[in-house]
Amino acid sequence: MSMLPDRNALRANVQGLRNRSCACIATILLSICISAATAAEAEAVADGATTTRQYTFAWPFADSSALRPRGGMTQGPAVTLQNEPGVAWQGLREAGLSTYERDRRAILAMAGAYRTSFDFLETIGFINPYAPQRPYQSWATEYVYVAADSGRFISLQHIIVMFFKHQDGTSSEPMVVKHWRQDWRYEDTDLHVYVGHNKWQRQRVDSAEVAGKWSQAVFQVDDSPRYEALGEWRHLGNYSSWESAQTMRPLPRREFSVRKDYQVLYGRNRHTITPLGWVHEEDNLKLIHGSADAPLSAATVLARELGLNRYERIVGHDFSAGDEYWKKSGAFWREVRAAWERRFARLDSFTLRSNVDGRRMFAVMFGYADELVHGKPYDADAARQFIESTLTAFISVD
């Protein structure tokens, strides 16, 4: 999708889909909802505001109208923020914990119900001439489920459940989107890292190098890999934060749908737990990268980008549609994860095809999950055959 629909077009899409199931809506509107603008910006546009605004850290001498944050014009109903630290924060601050146990509690503190906001802004250009790109802003309401917890391994699955506000004040039916996943492993010596151009390679790390560290592996909405990096949790009296090593990663949806001028993000993540939620910070370089075999030192840096993603705990939001989606499709997605684990175990490198027969893998996988949500009985053998044939079609073994 090269550009986002305007407010009226999006409202028409949502209104026309109100009577369909939330899972079907998720598939159709996936690329739209993740690019929705903040409510405040939507109101400014709707009211025809012409006052010059300086966006924080934006380019003060550039045309501010050209740097208006990009995104859709959707709004959601008001949510209620949690106003007191909960059990997760209190447990994390408990005295006498081992570093390992405090690390675990910090990771598990990211589970729960949230209002999320996503802000990305290019701050430095490294080519001449360089024209700053529009900042990116979006929002969502999502629940972070604990998909697995076996001590040294924790898996957190994000699922979006959004309601859109109509002009007459009513709200749409819930829109459900299986979002990203983060897997955490303690003292992990076997990583699969992104090397550019849809290619991943195994990286083995010496056990002495990973002592006390956790790897974080991040996955796409269809459970295919994005990036993986090692880092260490730091705990102070009221502070718990994990920072990764720098790692290459493919372009996210917010970029590959509109940008063709660079190929790789090279960045560092920081996850910080707060009394009322958590914050994910990104410090990214945007690289022009010639080929997957080209050394990183040969890449041209286009720009530096800062990202700030806030997860604020909310209460009273209706996440039942997400619970139902996860209940009905969870066994299928568990098999998808298992199929990927088998490939990680045996493959030292592989390349993912961006599409097969004109379809992206997320659309294929989401279609199968949607059938289960609509009432199709789950058949484990049939699901495994479908998953294996799909992954075989999309994965090229080097």
C-alpha positions, 0 to 999 in steps of 0.5 A: 500500500503506497499511501493511507486512506483519508479519514472518510475512506477509512470510516467507510471501510470500517462501517461497511465491515461492522457486521463481519467477524473481528478476525475477518476485519483484522485480515482486511485492515491489517496494514491500515490499523497499524498506521493509524494516527494519534487522536490529537493529530486526527482532530487537528486535521479534521478541524482544518487547523493551519497553525504551524506546529513544531514536532519535537526534535523535528527539523526547525527550519524545514517546512513544518507542513511537509513534516506533519506525522504520517498515518491514518485519521482514526480515533478510538473511544476513551480508555481508562489508564491504571493509576496505581502500580500493580502486582507486576511492578510490586513483585519486581521491586521485592527485596532479596531477589536474585538477579536472574529472578528479577530479570524474569519478573521484568520480562513478565511485567510486560504482559497485560492490557495496554494503550500503546503509542508509536513515534518514529522520527529521523533526526540526522541525515548522512547523505547530500542532498538529504530531505527529512522524511515525515515522522510516523505516529500510530496508536493501538490498544493491545493485550500482551499474553504470556504464550510460554514460561519455562523459567529460562524461556519466556514468550510474549504474544501481542494481540491488538483489539481496537474499537474505532469511533464513528462520527455519530459517537458510536464505536465499531465492532472490535478489530483483532490483529495478531501482532508481534511476538517477543521470545526471551532466552537466558544465556542463549548461545544459538541465535539466528540474526538478520543479515539483509535482503530477507536472509537470516544466518545462525550465530553461535556465541561462546557461553562465557559471552552470554553469562547473565544475559538474555536474548530477545528474538522478535517475530512478525505477525505470522511468526516469521523472524525479524531480528534477535540480539543479546542484552543485559538487564540493569536494575536499580532501586526503582529502575529495570531496563534491558538494552540490546547489542546493535543488530540488523533487521528488515524494514517494518511495515510502517516503512516497507509499504512507503519507502524504497530508498534503503534496505536495512535497519541497524539498531539498538533496543531498550525495554524499560519497565515503569510503575504503570507500564513499559517503554520500548526505545529504538535507536536505528540507522537506515542503511543502503545495503547492496547485497546480503553478502556485502559487509556491514562496513560497505553500507551507506547510512541514509539517516538516524531514526529514534523510536519511542513506543509507550505501553500504558496499562489500562483497565476496563477495556474489552479484550474478550474478542482477543481472548476468543481469537487466541483461544480458537487459533492458539493451537494453530499458532503453537504449531507454527512456532514449533515448525519454525523451531525445527527449522532453526535447529537444522538450518544455518541460513535461509532466505524468506520469499516476500510473496508466493503466487502474489500472496504474502505469508502473513495473508496465507497464515491469517487466512487459515487462523480466520477459518478456525475463528469462524468455527472450522474444527481444528485438525492438528494433522491437517494444520501441520501439513498446511504449515509445512507446505506453506513454510516450504514454499516461502523459505529458500534454503541456501 
